[in-house]
């Protein structure tokens, strides 16, 4: 039986061109290689799962490639590239600062830095989660970081830049990685599904992308999970079941009921949602997002802020036409206020039901107010 390799490892980018969503950074690194303007220390900052370590490895692989391409990408065939791909390269040294954060660990690193590379031109030291180093370890590292040997390059990676000493920051070129946007994650998932001969619905990919919260690694982990659940046919409904996500249709239905002033069926629909195992505050958060998405759908200028599939986008545009701006603004205020007060409520179900009754009466109340002004 062939060993399964998780998608995050199997499809880890092998070139700068295949890195998703970080074009500004990859182009800068490629230009630095092209112009031979390599700094001795870099700091890669950003949320988890956005490509910091991947770009650090690609950078190390490229600057040591013996047959670099015209596009300044690694050839993937020379001895240096081959040893990198097979995880036996002595040019690249990775240190996890979370578990190697003492002065002794850094002193060992400082001694190791003096040794020149066997193959290639540079020894690259990738220190992950560098903010976890102790104060004394940072101090022990300062001199080496400022004046390393000509063959040594440091790439520091962190999710918490604010915890790093200013003296360290001043010695590095700093690159801030972006959170992945939903369309980028969605497109990458569709591409991987095609490579794996998996049928992935666009709406299903969108739900996975939203659940990943801007982290490509998380998206690929969720993708592997839903494939294990669904098999080769990954549908929107199965993804909702597996990830315990509340369907958009519930929010469209409940806003339709608000507009009709039907608070009784609104309460019945809320009861149905609770019976499916969804927690009240999770529902409130989703309803607030739905009101926000309706607001941005009501104008062509802001509709680009809507991060849903094309099919769902049309539903939002249709419902937004039925809602007045005062209804959406006041509705969002009521839901946000209810969400804020939820934890302190003694009867949480009744607390939400009262908010739903207010929302069901809101449209009629606003229309009556407008009539009186006339």
N, C-alpha and C positions, 0 to 999 in steps of 0.2 A: 504494500500500500504506500503510495507516494505521500511524503510529508507535506502537510498544508503550510503554506507561507502566507501570513496575513498581508492584506493588500497594501498597507502602509509601508511594508518592507519590500514586497514584490515589485511595486510600482514607484519606488523612491526614485526621484529624477536622477538621470545619469549625465545630463548636460544642463547648462544654464537655460537653454531654450525651453526645456521641459518643466522648469519651475513655474508653478501656477501663481499668478497674482502678485508677484514681487518684481515686476519688470524694471522698475527704477533702480532697484538694488543690483540685480543681476547685470544690467547694462553698465552700471558704474564699475562693478568689479571687473567686467570684461574690458572696459576701457583702461582701467588701471593696469591690467596685464598687457594690453596692447601697447601702452605708452611706457611700460616698465616703471610705473610709479607705484611701487608696492610699499605700503606702510609696514612698520614692524609690529603694529598692534591694532586690532580691530575689535569693536564691541558691537555685537548683534543683539538688539533688544526687541522685545515684542511678546505677545501672548503665546501660550503653548500651541504647538501643532501648526505653525505657520511657515516653517522652513528654515529656521535659524541654523540648526545643526546640519541640515542637508546642504545649505549654501556654503557653510564652512568647509564641509567635506569636498564639495565640488571645487571650491576655490583652491584647496590644498591639492586636489587631483590635477587641476588644470595647470597650476604654476610649476608642477613637477613633470608634466607630460613632455616626452621627448620628441613627439611629432605633432605639436599643437596645430589645429586646423586653421583655415583662413578666417573662420568666424570666431577664432579664439575660444574654441571648445576643446575638451580633451579628446584624443583620438580613440581611446578605449582599447588600443591594440599593443602599444609599447609595453615594455617590462614594468615601468612605473604604474601605468594604468591597470595592467593585469594584476599586479600585486595588490593594488588598491581594491579592485573588484573582488579579489579572493580573500580580503581581510588579512593580508600578510605583509602589508607595507610597513617599513620601518621609518618612513618619512612623516607619517601622520601619527600623532600621539594624542589620545583622548583621555581627559581627566574629568571625573565627576566630582565637582567641588562639594556636593552635598554630603558625600561620604569620605572625601579626602580634603578636609578643611583645616587641618592643623599646620603649625609652623614646620613640623618635621616633613610633612607631605610636600610643602612648597620648597623646602631646602633640597629634598630629593629631586624635585623638578628643576631647580636652579642648577644642580650638578649635571643633570641629564642634558640640559640645554647646550652645554659646552661641546657635546659630541656632534660632529658634522654628519650629514646624511650619507648613506652608502650609495644610493642611487638617486639621481635628480639633484636639484640645486638647493632646495629648501627643506628644513624640518619645520613642520607646522604643528603647533600645540593648541588643541581645541579644549578649552576649559568650560564645561557646561555648568549652568546654575552658579556662575561665579560669585553671585551675591551671598552665597552660603559660606564663603571663606570667613574665618575669624579675623578680628581686628589685627592681631599679631601676624597672622598669615598674610594679610594684605600688605602689611609693612615689610615683611620678609620678601615679598614679591616685587615691590616697587622698583628697586634698583635694576633688577633683571629686565623688567618690563620697559624701563626707560632706555637702557642701553644693552640690548641683547646682541649676541654674535650676529654677523652678517647673514648667516644661513638660517636664523631662527625667526619665525613669524608666529605671533600669538593671535588666536581668534577666541575672544571671550563671548559667551552667550548667557543671556539672563532674561528672566521674565519680570524682574523687579529692578529696573535701573536706578530707582531712587535710593536703593540700599547700598549702592556702590560709592566708595569714597571719591571725593572730587579729585584727589591726586591721581587716582586710577583713570578716571574719565578724561582728564587732561592729557593723558599719554596715549589715547586711542582715537582712531577714526570711528565715529559712532554712526551706525545704520539702524534706523527704526523700521521694523517690519510691520506691515499692515495686517489687520484681521482680514481673513478671506471673506469676500462678499458672496452672497448666496448664488448669483448666476455663475460665478467662477467654480464654486464647489459643485453645483448642479451639472455643469458641462463636463467637469472632470469625472464625475461619477458615471455619467452617460457613456463617456469614452471608455472607462474601465469595464463597464458592463458589456459594451460591444466587444472588447478584447476577450472577455471571459465567456462570450456567447450566452449572456444573460439578458432576458427581456426585462427592462426597467422602465416603468411608466414615468413620464415627466413629472406628474404630481407626486409620485413616490420619491423621486430624486429631490424634489423641492422640500418635502417634509424632512428628509434626512439632512439636507443642507441647513435647514432652520434649526434642527435639533443639535447640530454640531457647534452652533454659536461661534462661527468664524474660525474654527480650527479644522484644517484639512485632515490631520491625523485622526481626530475624533470622527469626522465624517466617514473616513475609510473603515474605522473600527465598527461604526454603526452599520455601514453597508455590509460588512462581513457577517454581522449578527443577523440582519434581516434576510440575507441570502441563505444562511443556515436554517432560518425559519420558513422561508418561502420556496426555496429551491431555485430553479432557473426562471421562474415567472414571478417577478417582484411587482406586485400591484399596490395601488394606493391604499386599498382597504386592508390588505394584510400588513402593510407598514404601520398603519394606524393602530391595529390590534397589537402588534409586537412592541411598539414603542409607547403604547398607552397615551396616544395623542388624541385630543378632541377634534373631531371633524369640523372643517369650515362650515359645513351645511347647518350644523346646530346654531352657529352664530348668525348665519343668514336668516334662518327660520325665526330666531328669537327677536331679531330687529324688525322683521316683517310683522311679528305680533305686537311689538312696541308701537309701530306706526298705525296699527289697527286699534290700539287701545285695549287689547285683549289680555288683561292681566291674569285671568283664570288659566288659560292655555299656556301662558308664559310660566306660571308656577308648575303646571304639569310637565312642561318640557324640562324645566330645571330639575324636577324630581327624576325624570328619565336619565338625565346626565349623572345625577348622584348615584342612581341605581347601577350605572355602568362602572362605578368605582372611582370616579373623578372627585378630587377634593375641591371644596368650595373656593378656596383662594386661587387654585389653578384655573378654575372657570372664570373668576373675576379678572385675572391677568389676561386671559385670552379674549375676554369681552372688551377690555380696555384697548387691546391691540386692534381688535376688529373696528372699533369706533375710530381709532387713529387711521387705520387703512382706508376706511370710508372717506375720511377727511381728505387724505392725499389723492384719492381716486376722483374727487369731485372737480379737479382742475387738471388740464393737460400739462401744465408746468410742473406740478408736483407728483404726477402719477408715476414718474420714474423712480420715486422713493418706495414704490410698492414692490416688495420682493417675493412674488408668488408666481406660479405658473401662468401661462397665457390664458388657459381656460378659466382659472380662478380670477384672473385680472378682469375678464369680461363680466363675471358675476359681481365683482366689486363696483365696476363702472355702472352697471345696471341698477344696483341698489342705491348707490350714491346719488343718482338722479332723483330718487324718491325722498331723500332726506334733505331737510333744510340745514344750513350752516348752524343756526342757533340750536337746533336739535342735536347735532353732532357734538358741538362744543359743550353744551350743558350735560349731554349724556356722558361724555368723557369725564366731566367733572364729578358727576354722581358716582360713576364706577370707580374712579381713582380714590375718591373720599371713602367709599365703602371698603376698598382694598386696604387703605391705610388703617381703618378702624377695626378691621376683621379680627386681628389677634386679641384685642381687648374685649371683644364681644363675648358675653356669657352664652347666648343662644346664637351660634354662628349661622345656622340655617335660616332662622327668622331674620337675622341681620341682612342676609343676601336677598331674601324674599321681599323685604321692605324696599330695598334698592330697586328690585325688578318692578315692583308696583309703581314706584315713582317714575321709572323709565317708561312704563306702559301708559302713564297718564301725561307724560311730558309733551308729546306732539300736540295733543288737543289743548293743553294748557298754553302752549306758545302761540297757537293759532287764535285762541280766544283773546290773548293779550294783544296780538297784532290787530284784531278786529276792533278792540276797545280804543286803540290809538287812532284809528281812522275816525 
